[in-house]
Amino acid sequence: MSKINAPRGTADTLPQESWKWQAVERIARQAATLYHFGEIRTPIFEATELFARGVGEETDIVSKEMYTWEDRARAQSEKAQSLTLRPESTAGVVRAYIEHKLGETGQLQKLYYIGPQFRRERPQRGRYRQFWQIGAEVIGPQSSGAESPLRDAEVLEMLASLLNELGIRDWKLELNSVGSAEDRVRYNAALRDALQPVKHLLCEDNQRRADTNPLRVLDSKDEADQDLINALPKIADYLGPESGAHFAQVLAALDACEVPYNLNPRLVRGLDYYTRTTFEFTVTTGLGTQNALLGGGRYDGLSEMLGGPKAPGIGFAIGEDRLILTLQAQAEADSISTASPFTAAKLDAYIAPLGLAQNSAALALARDLRAAGLTVEVGDGTFKLRKSFDTADALARHIILLGEDEAATNILTVKTFATGEQKKVKRAKLAEALA
Ligand code: AMP
């Protein structure tokens, strides 16, 4: 029989890796709590139309990368419907905001999520077909202050602090404002005009973008096109007074919080819904060409595009796979495993029953120690002592030997690997001795 592998661009995360994901997620959840975000869980598939309208028909994501299928009706009362595995979560979160009338509370909504996303991309290091994002959205009616530049700066400061807390070094914040929807109409027109005479000199992809979505030309990494692209008009010259003032306040608040940034006029990002502040955090270690660790921006018109009320918002999505790759590459570069969240925790104890007859007693001892909050693994009485020691040394801080004598006297032999010290401990005092 031929064997079946995981689909291309997807991966299994085994326990020797998944603890890293747990460590990252724990720190991210803590940060979310500190900044007053609550978790939202939305479906991993949505109506295709949500992404067509929310992300934009002309984006690469919607035009080439979505996993879409016709979902057949199962009953007369149901209609067949086109569904899509979510390629990102902002559209789903805003859909939920509208569906649950969260705007009617009048309160600012600060929502975060952690979950898989799906895009049919060409897989390479840091780019997969199923990948994880840790993201957040700040959204609400205008009266809740959702449009305030304070919110943009808070989100950026939170990200800077989170990356520092995770131990990510040398990150760079690339920042731009793409203006209001009106500014963008004027800028798009200027770009189109500037692109017309030079369009034929660009690569095929950029020629297409010049017609369908000229902003996307700025995203292009095509080497040969760079000089022409750098000479195109800059969005900063097309910001209206309101967008200009908004952006200036974001920068002032970042300066006050001492968050460093690079202004990057070409950072427009691939999704249609962005307005005003857009940003990306990049890193130099570990990701190669896919050096964007996270991206985000303001999307003041998205709710209305999805048929909802006016609800300005700002959000981001961190590529969790890329976060892990970066931390791993850093730890390898340091050749030490002390980078804070990236040290595998050892078990408190490994219990070695000396002989099959002690297996039950070993399990009962493990039960007591676990109840006391200790992490414990139990060996097997068939193991030779050497094997028990080797296994225990790899897994745990202490080995507990449980032979006939120990069972009879309730005094156990405990060896601490870090010091090599071996001592006898009363069973009743064991939890204390191991902590
Ligand atoms: P986006 O939703 O495209 O703005 O992406 C936000 C972040 O998600 C990026 O900065 C990446 O870190 C991550 N990301 C996007 N696409 C992929 C992918 N195909 N594989 C892995 N990570 C991705």
Residues whose N, C-alpha, C, O or C-beta is under 5 A from the ligand:
A	BS01	AMP	E88 R119 E121 G126 R127 Y128 F131 A292 L293 L294 G295 A317 I318 G319 D321 R322
